[in-house]
């Protein structure tokens, strides 16, 4: 527990983990197992049980964020970069609201933005400097597992039904959100939503090497994600329309 309260800014080199090491793989296996188990439960659950499940996951997400904040303040390591202004942190509050007031727009945002964002963090974690016995290591994995779990389970339970028509709204909201976040980054010298830079662990870093700026990666990656996530639904709707027509 020597490094429990350290952060990526304060911890010594050489005590963390690497991508797809045993620790990373075990976290991914845990994510897969928990997700499958919850999908099975949710699909069989009554509307009342489903509503209860959504609120429990939302509460766990908020508690996870509070756990992070407590660790930062106790360790004396809080700084502006830990404000909940990264895309995944914002989605904590989107899920909290959605758990009480679900609607189609939030459904689309959770499917389009939250799932790929959380999965990207789990597959390419930026907290590799931190060992397993560290509060930020634990928080970073558990919060992203919960963030991915919520919309994946709702989609598999057919409570979220992605529609290609909703893509422009989701992209528009993402762009609108990026503007004030960019200004906050300039004001506080932060890197929320990775708008200012991308480190070597981030897929956006490839575009920095190729084109001189990681920002080129955003439209390319977003377009690729949208194609992968919506093509099956588009084909399904097209087949359904032909059958009904």
C-alpha positions as CSV (number, residue, x, y, z in Angstrom):
1,X,0.0,0.0,0.0
2,X,3.1,2.2,-0.2
3,X,1.8,3.9,-3.4
4,X,-1.9,3.9,-2.6
5,X,-2.4,7.7,-2.6
6,X,0.0,8.5,-5.4
7,X,-1.1,9.9,-8.8
8,X,0.5,9.8,-12.2
9,X,2.1,13.1,-11.5
10,X,3.7,12.0,-8.2
11,X,4.5,8.3,-8.4
12,X,8.0,7.0,-9.1
13,X,8.8,5.3,-12.4
14,X,8.7,1.5,-12.8
15,X,6.0,0.5,-10.4
16,X,3.0,0.5,-12.8
17,X,1.8,-1.9,-15.5
18,X,2.0,-2.1,-19.2
19,X,-0.8,-2.4,-21.8
20,X,-2.1,-6.0,-22.1
21,X,0.1,-7.2,-19.2
22,X,-1.5,-9.7,-16.8
23,X,-3.0,-6.9,-14.7
24,X,-4.6,-5.2,-17.7
25,X,-5.9,-8.5,-19.1
26,X,-7.5,-9.5,-15.8
27,X,-9.3,-6.1,-15.6
28,X,-10.6,-6.7,-19.1
29,X,-11.7,-10.2,-18.2
30,X,-13.5,-8.8,-15.2
31,X,-15.2,-6.2,-17.4
32,X,-16.4,-8.9,-19.8
33,X,-17.7,-11.2,-17.1
34,X,-19.5,-8.5,-15.2
35,X,-21.0,-7.1,-18.4
36,X,-22.3,-10.6,-19.6
37,X,-23.7,-11.3,-16.1
38,X,-25.6,-8.0,-16.0
39,X,-26.9,-8.4,-19.5
40,X,-28.4,-11.7,-18.6
41,X,-29.9,-10.2,-15.4
42,X,-31.3,-7.1,-17.1
43,X,-32.9,-9.0,-20.0
44,X,-34.9,-11.1,-17.6
45,X,-35.7,-8.2,-15.2
46,X,-39.1,-6.6,-14.8
47,X,-39.5,-2.9,-15.6
48,X,-39.3,-2.1,-11.9
49,X,-36.1,-4.1,-11.4
50,X,-34.6,-2.5,-14.5
51,X,-35.3,1.0,-13.1
52,X,-33.7,-0.1,-9.8
53,X,-30.6,-1.5,-11.6
54,X,-30.1,1.8,-13.5
55,X,-30.2,3.8,-10.3
56,X,-27.8,1.5,-8.6
57,X,-25.2,1.8,-11.4
58,X,-25.6,5.5,-11.4
59,X,-25.1,5.7,-7.7
60,X,-22.0,3.5,-8.0
61,X,-20.6,5.9,-10.6
62,X,-21.1,8.9,-8.4
63,X,-19.6,7.0,-5.5
64,X,-16.6,6.1,-7.6
65,X,-16.1,9.7,-8.5
66,X,-16.3,10.8,-4.8
67,X,-13.8,8.0,-4.0
68,X,-11.4,9.6,-6.5
69,X,-11.9,13.1,-5.0
70,X,-11.4,11.8,-1.5
71,X,-8.2,10.1,-2.4
72,X,-6.9,13.2,-4.1
73,X,-7.7,15.5,-1.2
74,X,-6.4,13.1,1.5
75,X,-3.1,12.6,-0.5
76,X,-2.9,16.4,-1.1
77,X,-2.7,15.8,-4.8
78,X,-5.8,17.6,-6.1
79,X,-5.3,19.9,-9.0
80,X,-7.5,21.4,-11.8
81,X,-6.8,18.5,-14.2
82,X,-9.0,16.3,-11.9
83,X,-12.1,18.3,-12.4
84,X,-14.9,16.1,-13.9
85,X,-14.6,17.6,-17.3
86,X,-13.2,14.8,-19.4
87,X,-15.8,13.2,-21.6
88,X,-16.1,10.1,-19.5
89,X,-16.5,12.2,-16.3
90,X,-19.3,14.2,-18.0
91,X,-21.0,10.9,-18.8
92,X,-21.2,10.0,-15.1
93,X,-23.7,12.9,-14.7
94,X,-25.4,12.0,-18.0
95,X,-26.0,8.5,-16.7
96,X,-27.1,9.8,-13.3
97,X,-29.8,11.9,-15.0
98,X,-30.7,9.2,-17.5
99,X,-31.3,6.7,-14.7
100,X,-34.2,8.8,-13.5
101,X,-35.3,10.5,-16.7
102,X,-34.4,8.3,-19.7
103,X,-35.1,9.8,-23.1
104,X,-34.2,9.2,-26.8
105,X,-31.5,11.9,-27.0
106,X,-29.7,10.7,-23.9
107,X,-30.0,7.1,-25.2
108,X,-28.2,8.2,-28.4
109,X,-25.5,10.1,-26.5
110,X,-24.8,7.1,-24.2
111,X,-24.6,4.7,-27.2
112,X,-22.7,7.0,-29.5
113,X,-20.3,8.7,-27.1
114,X,-20.2,6.9,-23.8
115,X,-19.6,3.3,-25.1
116,X,-16.7,4.1,-27.4
117,X,-15.1,6.5,-24.9
118,X,-15.2,4.1,-22.0
119,X,-14.0,1.2,-24.2
120,X,-11.1,3.2,-25.5
121,X,-10.1,4.1,-22.0
122,X,-10.2,0.4,-21.0
123,X,-8.3,-0.8,-24.0
124,X,-5.7,2.0,-24.0
125,X,-5.4,3.1,-20.3
126,X,-3.5,6.3,-19.7
127,X,-2.8,5.5,-16.0
128,X,-0.2,2.7,-16.7
129,X,2.3,4.4,-14.2
130,X,0.1,3.3,-11.3
131,X,0.2,-0.1,-9.7
132,X,-2.8,-2.2,-8.7
133,X,-2.7,-1.1,-5.1
134,X,-3.5,2.5,-5.9
135,X,-6.7,4.4,-5.6
136,X,-6.5,6.1,-9.0
137,X,-5.7,2.7,-10.7
138,X,-8.7,1.1,-9.1
139,X,-10.9,4.1,-9.8
140,X,-9.8,4.5,-13.4
141,X,-10.7,0.9,-14.2
142,X,-13.9,0.6,-12.2
143,X,-15.4,3.9,-13.4
144,X,-14.8,3.1,-17.0
145,X,-16.2,-0.5,-16.5
146,X,-19.4,1.1,-15.1
147,X,-19.5,3.7,-17.8
148,X,-19.3,1.1,-20.6
149,X,-21.6,-1.4,-18.7
150,X,-24.6,0.9,-18.3
151,X,-25.3,1.7,-22.0
152,X,-24.1,-1.7,-23.2
153,X,-26.6,-3.5,-20.9
154,X,-29.4,-1.1,-21.8
155,X,-28.7,-1.6,-25.5
156,X,-28.7,-5.4,-25.1
157,X,-31.9,-5.1,-23.1
158,X,-33.5,-3.2,-25.9
159,X,-34.1,-0.1,-23.7
160,X,-31.7,1.8,-26.0
161,X,-32.4,1.5,-29.7
162,X,-29.8,3.4,-31.8
163,X,-31.1,5.3,-34.7
164,X,-29.0,6.6,-37.6
165,X,-31.1,9.7,-37.7
166,X,-29.8,10.7,-34.2
167,X,-26.1,10.8,-35.3
168,X,-26.1,14.6,-36.3
169,X,-27.6,15.6,-32.9
170,X,-24.9,13.5,-31.0
171,X,-22.1,14.9,-33.1
172,X,-23.4,18.4,-32.7
173,X,-23.7,18.1,-28.9
174,X,-20.1,16.7,-28.8
175,X,-18.8,19.7,-30.8
176,X,-20.8,22.2,-28.7
177,X,-19.4,20.7,-25.6
178,X,-15.8,20.8,-26.9
179,X,-15.9,24.6,-27.3
180,X,-16.2,25.6,-23.6
181,X,-13.9,22.7,-22.6
182,X,-11.3,24.0,-25.0
183,X,-11.6,27.5,-23.4
184,X,-11.3,26.0,-19.9
185,X,-8.2,24.1,-21.1
186,X,-6.6,27.4,-22.2
187,X,-7.6,29.1,-18.9
188,X,-6.5,26.3,-16.5
189,X,-3.7,24.8,-18.6
190,X,-5.5,21.4,-18.6
191,X,-6.1,18.8,-21.3
192,X,-9.8,17.8,-20.9
193,X,-11.2,15.7,-23.7
194,X,-7.6,15.5,-25.0
195,X,-8.1,18.6,-27.0
196,X,-4.7,20.0,-26.3
197,X,-2.4,17.0,-26.7
198,X,-2.2,13.2,-26.8
199,X,0.4,11.1,-25.1
200,X,2.0,8.0,-26.5
201,X,-0.7,5.7,-24.9
202,X,-3.5,7.5,-26.8
203,X,-4.5,6.3,-30.3
204,X,-4.7,10.1,-31.2
205,X,-0.9,10.2,-30.8
206,X,-0.6,8.3,-34.2
207,X,-2.1,11.3,-36.0
208,X,0.3,13.6,-34.2
209,X,3.2,11.6,-35.6
210,X,1.7,11.3,-39.1
211,X,0.2,14.8,-39.5
212,X,1.8,17.0,-36.9
213,X,-1.4,17.3,-34.8
214,X,-3.4,14.8,-32.9
215,X,-6.6,16.8,-33.7
216,X,-6.7,15.3,-37.2
217,X,-7.5,12.0,-35.4
218,X,-10.9,13.2,-34.0
219,X,-12.9,13.4,-37.3
220,X,-11.3,10.2,-38.6
221,X,-11.8,8.2,-35.4
222,X,-15.3,9.5,-34.8
223,X,-16.3,8.6,-38.4
224,X,-14.9,5.1,-38.0
225,X,-16.6,4.6,-34.7
226,X,-20.0,5.8,-36.2
227,X,-19.6,3.4,-39.1
228,X,-18.9,0.4,-36.9
229,X,-21.6,1.2,-34.4
230,X,-24.4,2.2,-36.7
231,X,-24.0,0.0,-39.8
232,X,-25.5,-3.1,-38.2
233,X,-28.5,-1.0,-37.0
234,X,-28.9,0.6,-40.4
235,X,-28.8,-2.8,-42.2
236,X,-31.3,-4.2,-39.6
237,X,-33.7,-1.3,-40.1
238,X,-33.4,-1.6,-43.9
239,X,-34.1,-5.3,-43.8
240,X,-37.1,-4.7,-41.5
241,X,-38.5,-2.0,-43.7
242,X,-38.3,-4.3,-46.8
243,X,-40.0,-7.1,-44.9
244,X,-42.8,-4.8,-43.8
245,X,-43.0,-3.1,-47.1
